[in-house]
Structure formats: structure tokens, C-alpha cells
């Protein structure tokens, strides 16, 4: 079961949890926050926490387009307040282990957001799959060089 960003924010405001500008917010660890179902809620959470001054890590296996972030760019107060983690467990066996994700070629276009919007992008190799991820190291190197 999911709850909306609005409900989550209301719950946080009512709770006694001390979330302040020094609290790191991490989105997308256990579910895909940038799929069609969750994207609007994720954007609402980004807006809320950016306005509060929190640093946010957004992890995704989807492609994020520049135009999808334009409304939140003015809310970023400092370089690194929003960092996008491009998650990948494999390149060669993506169709097997990362079904329903954006293909790696398009997903890695997220790295262009650094140039286009000055948002830091991190390659997040997770999870490391035995006999798969390490075998793709040369492929990762090729993508990095490109």
C-alpha cells in the first residue's frame, strides 16, 4: 500500500521526529520513485524538502528528462542539495535482472543532467550480483569513458 506525498508530509509534521535542514533525505531505495505511478509524488516530496533546505539523494533506474526537473531547479539552494544516483546492477544482463527499468543506454543519459542543470549525478552500482555485476566492469568503464 502506498500513501501520497501529502499524507507523508502531514504525518512527518505531526510526528515528534526531528527532521531539520541537517537531515539527509533519501528517496528511491526500496521502490522506483521515478516510474509513472510515483513520479508526481516524488516531485512533491522533492519540492517540500528542497524548500526546507534538506539535502536529497534520489536513486533511480529510470531516465530523468531535463524538462521533468525544471520546476524544482529554482528551489535548489546550493550545489549538491539534490544528488541523483543512477542505479545499475548490470549492463549485459539488464533484460534478465532489471526488468521494467529504463535501458542502460537511456538511463545513463541522466549523467547529462550535470551539464544541463548542474545537478551532481552518481553511478550507484547496486546490488552487486554474484557472477554478473563484476563481470560487467569493463562495460561500466566503457560507459564512463564515453
N, C-alpha and C positions, 0 to 999 in steps of 0.2 A: 504494500500500500504506500502511496506517495502523498505528501502534503505540499501545498503551494508555498511559494516563497513568502507570500504574505502571512500565511499561518505560521511558518517557521520563524519569521521575524517577530511576530506578535508573541510567540512562545518565549523567544530569547529575551525580549523586552520585559516580560512578566517574571522571568526566572531570576534567581539570585546569582546566576553565572556572571562573573566579572569579565565581560568582553569589552576591551578598550582598544585604543588605537595601536597598542603594542601586541595585540593578539593576531597571530597569523591564521588566516582563513584558507583552508584547503578544500577545493571543490573537485569532484570527479574521481575520487579514489575507488569507490565501490560500484559506481554506475556511470553510464556515459552521460555527461552533463550537456553535451552539445548535439544530441540527436534531436530530431524534430519534436519529440514529445517533451523534452526537458529544456530546450534552448531558451524559451521565453522566461521560464522560472530562473534559470541560471543568470540571464541578463538582469533580471530584477534583483537577484542576490548580489551580483557584481555592483550594480548601482548603489544599493544600500551600504555595502561595506566600503566601497571606494569613498563615498561621501563621508563616512565615519573616519576615514584615514587608515583603515586596515590594509596590511599587505595581503595580497591574494595570490595563491597558486592555483591555476586552473589546469587540470590534467585531462587530456582528450585523445581519442583515437579517431577523431573526425577532422575534416578540413574546416578551418575557420576562415571565412572570407573577410577581407578588409572592411567592406560595407556593413558587415554584421557588428562591427565594433565601433563604428563612427560615433554613435550616440553616447558611448561611455568614455571615449577618449578625453573629452573635456573634464571628466571627473577625476582623472588621474593626476595626483598632486606632485608626484616625484617619480623619477626613473626607477623601475623595479617594484613599484607598488602593485602592479599586475605582472605576473610572470606566467607564461603559458608553457606547460610541459607537454610535449608531443610524445605520446606513449607508443611504444612499439616493442613487441616481444620477438618478432621475426620479420624478415623480409621475404625470404624464399618460400616460406610455408604459410603466408598470411591467409590464404584461402581456407586452410585447414584449422589454424589455431585462432584466427581473429575474424571470424565470420561477422557480417553485419557492421564492419568498420569501413572507413574510407580507405581505399587502396593506398599503399605506402607512397607511391609517386605523388599523389594529390595531397596526402596527409603531410608530407614533408614540405609542401608549399607553404605551410604555416611559418617556416623559417623566414619567409619573405616579409612577414609582419614586422620583424625587427627593423628592416629598412623602410618599410612603408609607414609604420606607425610608432616606431621607437619603443616597441614592447619586447622585452627580453624573451627569448624562446630557448627552451632546454630540451635536449633529447633525453627522454625518460625510458630507458630500456628496462621494462618491467612487464610481466615477470620474466625472469631468466628461465627458459625452458630447457631442460636437460636434453642434449643432443640436437638442439635446434638453434637457440639464440647464439651461443658461442660459435657455432658453425657459420653463422651469418656475419661474423666480424668483418671479413673482407668486403662484404656488400655494404655494411654500415660505413666503412672507410671510404668506399667509392661515392656514396651519397654525400658524405661530409666534404669530400674534396670538390664535388660539384657545387 
